[in-house]
């Protein structure tokens, strides 16, 4: 059972306000366009828990997750003891009545990454977006996403990386995001990266390119970046995160220009 959430009501209300604003942009061209929020806090200050509650506040809202359909689980990380904001692909069933999208990925320090995943955040985002795009394509035929019918859209990012390299996976993420973020497919979407101070330069570059596309095409996209407060305050980040940190700072500056 999750512990009671207290002391962050104002921050949670602020996140929901931003979500509702991008949601309005999905139906009102005058309010359309992406937004970016930078959440700073020391380790253990509750950033991940706040993000979990942010997700739950949307998933428990019948306007965005009708109970008769149950497109998204009501909370993240409920099955175990770990604190997670990851998109629950194994529990994502129906696609026809989907009213919002949650793209959640956590970043890890290089020492915690598997040697077979040179760019784990990029690969995980690729898998999430690929599954959502596949489900969207099948929604006209069935209300449930059958993995056996996903076909080429369901191939893992690891398979794509072995064939096209990380740059190919990055292109695939952008192509799939463009496909699910245009026309009738335009739904309010939250792209959330936890512990983004551990992001690689490739991940930071992908975020920047996503922001450019979202700004040009006015996607209803809310990007939330949870970052360590101390590392953000450093005037000259130490290597090897210097390049990634610089890209993130330019992205944040561009989003507030």
C-alpha positions as a printed NumPy array, in Angstrom:
array([[  0.   ,   0.   ,   0.   ],
       [  1.352,   3.434,  -0.89 ],
       [  2.201,   5.805,   1.933],
       [  0.114,   8.922,   2.39 ],
       [  1.157,  11.843,   0.227],
       [  1.491,  15.056,   2.232],
       [  3.333,  18.344,   2.008],
       [  3.482,  18.758,  -1.767],
       [ -0.1  ,  19.746,  -2.53 ],
       [  0.866,  23.104,  -4.025],
       [  3.467,  21.551,  -6.324],
       [  1.   ,  18.865,  -7.395],
       [ -1.647,  21.495,  -8.123],
       [  0.894,  23.378, -10.239],
       [  1.675,  20.284, -12.296],
       [ -2.027,  19.624, -12.852],
       [ -2.554,  23.223, -13.945],
       [  0.155,  22.844, -16.563],
       [ -1.392,  19.581, -17.75 ],
       [ -4.829,  21.13 , -18.067],
       [ -3.317,  23.98 , -20.069],
       [ -1.735,  21.678, -22.656],
       [ -4.965,  19.702, -22.742],
       [ -6.808,  22.873, -23.731],
       [ -4.235,  23.326, -26.471],
       [ -5.23 ,  19.988, -27.974],
       [ -8.66 ,  21.428, -28.822],
       [ -7.949,  25.167, -28.985],
       [ -5.36 ,  26.303, -31.521],
       [ -4.886,  29.619, -29.741],
       [ -3.604,  27.771, -26.659],
       [ -1.683,  25.052, -28.479],
       [  1.962,  24.312, -27.93 ],
       [  4.345,  22.5  , -25.601],
       [  5.449,  23.435, -22.104],
       [  8.524,  22.46 , -20.098],
       [  8.888,  22.28 , -16.335],
       [ 12.191,  21.823, -14.507],
       [ 11.789,  20.267, -11.076],
       [ 14.833,  20.763,  -8.855],
       [ 15.436,  18.946,  -5.579],
       [ 18.093,  17.111,  -3.625],
       [ 18.138,  13.329,  -3.548],
       [ 15.402,  11.99 ,  -1.284],
       [ 13.393,  15.21 ,  -1.346],
       [ 10.389,  13.5  ,  -2.951],
       [ 10.674,  14.399,  -6.647],
       [  9.83 ,  10.894,  -7.847],
       [  6.96 ,  10.549,  -5.368],
       [  5.524,  13.851,  -6.583],
       [  5.71 ,  12.634, -10.175],
       [  3.916,   9.44 ,  -9.191],
       [  1.139,  11.453,  -7.592],
       [  0.959,  13.67 , -10.651],
       [  0.383,  10.616, -12.821],
       [ -2.166,   9.209, -10.361],
       [ -4.091,  12.494, -10.271],
       [ -4.619,  12.18 , -14.022],
       [ -5.263,   8.431, -14.078],
       [ -7.881,   8.717, -11.331],
       [ -9.686,  11.513, -13.149],
       [-12.61 ,  10.047, -15.1  ],
       [-12.267,  12.762, -17.724],
       [ -8.862,  11.396, -18.72 ],
       [ -9.123,   7.718, -17.778],
       [-12.759,   6.555, -17.907],
       [-13.269,   3.796, -15.306],
       [-15.381,   1.708, -17.666],
       [-12.38 ,   1.457, -19.968],
       [ -9.444,   1.53 , -17.574],
       [ -6.908,   2.469, -20.199],
       [ -4.197,   3.332, -17.682],
       [ -3.544,   1.813, -14.222],
       [ -4.532,   4.111, -11.391],
       [ -1.011,   4.399, -10.01 ],
       [  2.593,   3.596, -10.811],
       [  4.859,   1.332,  -8.826],
       [  1.984,  -0.209,  -6.882],
       [  3.073,  -3.784,  -7.598],
       [  6.413,  -3.472,  -5.792],
       [  8.407,  -1.405,  -3.37 ],
       [ 10.373,   0.577,  -5.93 ],
       [  9.531,   4.175,  -6.709],
       [  8.947,   4.365, -10.443],
       [  7.448,   6.716, -13.001],
       [  7.904,   4.321, -15.921],
       [  5.137,   3.904, -18.475],
       [  3.505,   0.551, -17.583],
       [  3.513,  -1.037, -21.034],
       [  2.722,  -4.473, -19.621],
       [ -0.463,  -3.043, -18.081],
       [ -1.465,  -0.786, -20.954],
       [ -4.435,  -2.499, -22.53 ],
       [ -7.009,  -0.508, -24.378],
       [ -6.207,   2.106, -27.007],
       [ -9.537,   3.168, -28.467],
       [-10.617,   5.441, -25.609],
       [ -7.189,   6.75 , -24.674],
       [ -7.459,  10.402, -23.691],
       [ -3.918,  11.169, -22.546],
       [ -0.449,   9.702, -22.852],
       [  2.252,   9.256, -20.237],
       [  5.835,   8.736, -21.379],
       [  7.835,   8.142, -18.208],
       [ 11.492,   7.125, -18.078],
       [ 14.122,   7.236, -15.338],
       [ 17.76 ,   8.048, -15.995],
       [ 20.56 ,   6.176, -14.252],
       [ 24.248,   6.863, -13.623],
       [ 26.651,   5.204, -16.082],
       [ 27.725,   2.673, -13.449],
       [ 24.146,   1.374, -13.181],
       [ 23.533,   0.973, -16.909],
       [ 23.704,  -2.393, -18.613],
       [ 26.559,  -2.719, -21.056],
       [ 24.043,  -3.812, -23.696],
       [ 22.152,  -0.506, -23.381],
       [ 24.46 ,   2.307, -24.479],
       [ 21.517,   4.735, -24.584],
       [ 18.862,   3.195, -22.304],
       [ 16.644,   6.296, -22.085],
       [ 16.5  ,   6.672, -25.864],
       [ 15.762,   2.965, -26.275],
       [ 13.063,   2.934, -23.612],
       [ 11.376,   5.99 , -25.076],
       [ 11.508,   4.317, -28.471],
       [  9.767,   1.225, -27.101],
       [  7.049,   3.276, -25.38 ],
       [  6.265,   5.41 , -28.41 ],
       [  6.396,   2.421, -30.755],
       [  3.842,   0.51 , -28.688],
       [  1.551,   3.551, -28.473],
       [  1.769,   4.074, -32.222],
       [  1.063,   0.417, -32.887],
       [ -1.923,   0.474, -30.576],
       [ -3.234,   3.57 , -32.298],
       [ -2.988,   1.853, -35.68 ],
       [ -4.914,  -1.164, -34.384],
       [ -7.518,   0.822, -32.467],
       [ -9.927,   0.837, -35.381],
       [ -9.968,  -2.959, -35.375],
       [ -9.893,  -3.899, -31.702],
       [-10.2  ,  -2.291, -28.292],
       [ -7.317,  -4.288, -26.895],
       [ -3.684,  -4.181, -27.825],
       [ -2.661,  -7.711, -28.784],
       [  1.149,  -7.946, -28.815],
       [  0.959, -10.706, -31.407],
       [ -0.593,  -8.265, -33.888],
       [  1.701,  -5.319, -33.354],
       [  3.971,  -6.455, -36.194],
       [  6.894,  -4.306, -37.219],
       [  5.767,  -1.414, -35.013],
       [  6.303,  -3.623, -31.975],
       [  9.917,  -4.493, -32.673],
       [ 12.08 ,  -3.426, -29.782],
       [ 14.406,  -0.473, -29.867],
       [ 17.24 ,  -2.879, -29.08 ],
       [ 16.52 ,  -4.624, -32.403],
       [ 16.462,  -1.259, -34.155],
       [ 19.688,  -0.174, -32.481],
       [ 21.456,  -3.327, -33.627],
       [ 20.422,  -2.582, -37.209],
       [ 20.511,   1.215, -37.499],
       [ 22.51 ,   2.371, -34.48 ],
       [ 21.489,   4.847, -31.825],
       [ 20.955,   7.612, -34.39 ],
       [ 18.416,   5.411, -36.14 ],
       [ 16.554,   4.847, -32.884],
       [ 16.504,   8.598, -32.277],
       [ 14.968,   9.134, -35.717],
       [ 12.422,   6.407, -35.004],
       [ 11.371,   8.115, -31.752],
       [ 10.825,  11.402, -33.568],
       [  8.937,   9.757, -36.445],
       [  6.638,   7.864, -34.094],
       [  6.043,  10.927, -31.927],
       [  5.157,  12.961, -35.005],
       [  2.751,  10.227, -36.11 ],
       [  0.869,  10.114, -32.797],
       [  0.935,  13.879, -32.239],
       [ -0.848,  15.115, -35.349],
       [ -4.424,  15.41 , -36.559],
       [ -6.963,  13.252, -34.754],
       [ -4.129,  11.626, -32.813],
       [ -3.335,  14.806, -30.896],
       [ -3.777,  13.987, -27.201],
       [ -2.358,  15.752, -24.155],
       [  0.95 ,  14.011, -23.507],
       [  3.322,  14.093, -20.555],
       [  6.967,  13.279, -21.24 ],
       [  8.584,  12.836, -17.856],
       [ 12.253,  12.108, -17.164],
       [ 13.326,  11.388, -13.618],
       [ 16.902,  12.003, -12.405],
       [ 17.645,  13.768, -15.664],
       [ 20.985,  14.948, -14.233],
       [ 22.183,  11.455, -15.247],
       [ 21.021,  11.876, -18.845],
       [ 23.551,  11.31 , -21.612],
       [ 24.327,  13.869, -24.289],
       [ 22.338,  11.731, -26.747],
       [ 19.278,  11.839, -24.492],
       [ 19.606,  15.599, -24.057],
       [ 19.881,  16.011, -27.819],
       [ 16.734,  13.924, -28.328],
       [ 14.851,  16.108, -25.857],
       [ 15.974,  19.208, -27.73 ],
       [ 14.812,  17.795, -31.052],
       [ 11.477,  16.778, -29.559],
       [ 11.045,  20.338, -28.274],
       [ 11.76 ,  21.775, -31.74 ],
       [  9.164,  19.5  , -33.391],
       [  6.621,  20.134, -30.629],
       [  7.064,  23.891, -30.915],
       [  6.843,  23.939, -34.705],
       [  3.769,  21.698, -34.853],
       [  2.249,  22.945, -31.572],
       [  1.905,  19.589, -29.871],
       [ -0.035,  19.43 , -26.587],
       [  3.092,  18.19 , -24.826],
       [  4.232,  18.761, -21.25 ],
       [  7.879,  17.891, -20.623],
       [  8.758,  17.464, -16.939],
       [ 12.422,  17.102, -16.011],
       [ 13.324,  16.103, -12.443],
       [ 16.898,  17.206, -11.782],
       [ 19.19 ,  17.233,  -8.768],
       [ 19.319,  20.738,  -7.304],
       [ 23.   ,  20.739,  -6.426],
       [ 24.228,  19.517,  -9.806],
       [ 22.053,  22.107, -11.587],
       [ 23.495,  24.88 ,  -9.462],
       [ 27.049,  24.013, -10.448],
       [ 28.435,  26.714, -12.709],
       [ 30.699,  24.313, -14.609],
       [ 29.431,  20.725, -14.503],
       [ 32.186,  18.144, -14.35 ],
       [ 32.838,  15.716, -17.183],
       [ 31.537,  13.449, -18.556],
       [ 28.108,  15.045, -17.974],
       [ 29.209,  18.47 , -19.139],
       [ 27.923,  18.124, -22.709],
       [ 24.556,  16.742, -21.626],
       [ 24.146,  19.37 , -18.926],
       [ 24.887,  22.142, -21.391],
       [ 22.259,  20.834, -23.809],
       [ 19.687,  20.622, -21.01 ],
       [ 20.397,  24.196, -19.914],
       [ 19.96 ,  25.448, -23.486],
       [ 16.717,  23.496, -23.77 ],
       [ 15.33 ,  25.029, -20.569],
       [ 16.378,  28.496, -21.729],
       [ 14.709,  27.962, -25.117],
       [ 11.477,  26.816, -23.478],
       [ 11.253,  30.073, -21.529],
       [ 12.265,  32.371, -24.393]])
